[in-house]
């Protein structure tokens, strides 16, 4: 279906074709009316009655919204098909080192501190670890979870679902009961730099009382606060419990080579360019975005990605120029 953003009048035949298309998509993709509402922005009652040809309101107006949704879906599908295949988890050198420390913390009931720059693959590594090990909980922090009660709510939700209280004490008791004997279990706190001093201390107390392995994962700030040269005295009890730690600001050459190999780039200039991008803020994430956009550029001309496409994509992403000298 070709996009026609200006179309506002529809014949009965055209509306019938649109209805059939909605029915087909709903059946093939097993979508509920609420799913369609989320995509199309059309109320469920309106869409369901319109598709069954029982809507008593302005049918052409609904048809216009349906067509816009279907056209957008088609365009997005075309763009998605042009993108490189999802590489899935890549067992990079950095990921391997992070996983080793998580395994130690879980096996020994120890405390791990893992810090690194954005885009080196920390989050991918911890979720891969969770997929392949039992009794691993991952709770991701945000500015809104800075306080003890918000942190506890986030962890309880990640561990056993529905929250029954907003009381710090009750949440703390419930979390400890959920953990029980923490031996052989692991709690991973991602984006741990978002937490307040008291929230981190509460996690330390939970670790001490239950024996659960604990891993704080975040950017360089969390490392500096807990174990860097300028570490804060207030974290003395936390620092003394850190058994294993990891810090890396940028991906290693092996990390980047593995990703470039997986993407299928053999041209020397392209590889060197992608290696340069990996040293920029965003690291491997920047490489992925550049390759995705370059693929779309080349696909628009029905050809394979070439080195100039990578340069054009990087420029379109608004990034600083990369010199290969």
Secondary structure as GFF3:
##gff-version 3
##sequence-region A 1 325
A	DSSP	alpha_helix	12	28	.	.	.	ID=ss1
A	DSSP	alpha_helix	33	40	.	.	.	ID=ss2
A	DSSP	alpha_helix	44	51	.	.	.	ID=ss3
A	DSSP	alpha_helix	59	82	.	.	.	ID=ss4
A	DSSP	alpha_helix	93	108	.	.	.	ID=ss5
A	DSSP	beta_strand	111	116	.	.	.	ID=ss6
A	DSSP	alpha_helix	122	132	.	.	.	ID=ss7
A	DSSP	beta_strand	136	140	.	.	.	ID=ss8
A	DSSP	three_ten_helix	143	145	.	.	.	ID=ss9
A	DSSP	alpha_helix	148	160	.	.	.	ID=ss10
A	DSSP	alpha_helix	168	179	.	.	.	ID=ss11
A	DSSP	beta_strand	186	190	.	.	.	ID=ss12
A	DSSP	three_ten_helix	192	194	.	.	.	ID=ss13
A	DSSP	alpha_helix	197	210	.	.	.	ID=ss14
A	DSSP	beta_strand	213	218	.	.	.	ID=ss15
A	DSSP	alpha_helix	220	227	.	.	.	ID=ss16
A	DSSP	three_ten_helix	233	235	.	.	.	ID=ss17
A	DSSP	alpha_helix	236	239	.	.	.	ID=ss18
A	DSSP	beta_strand	242	248	.	.	.	ID=ss19
A	DSSP	alpha_helix	253	263	.	.	.	ID=ss20
A	DSSP	alpha_helix	268	278	.	.	.	ID=ss21
A	DSSP	alpha_helix	283	299	.	.	.	ID=ss22
A	DSSP	alpha_helix	307	316	.	.	.	ID=ss23
###
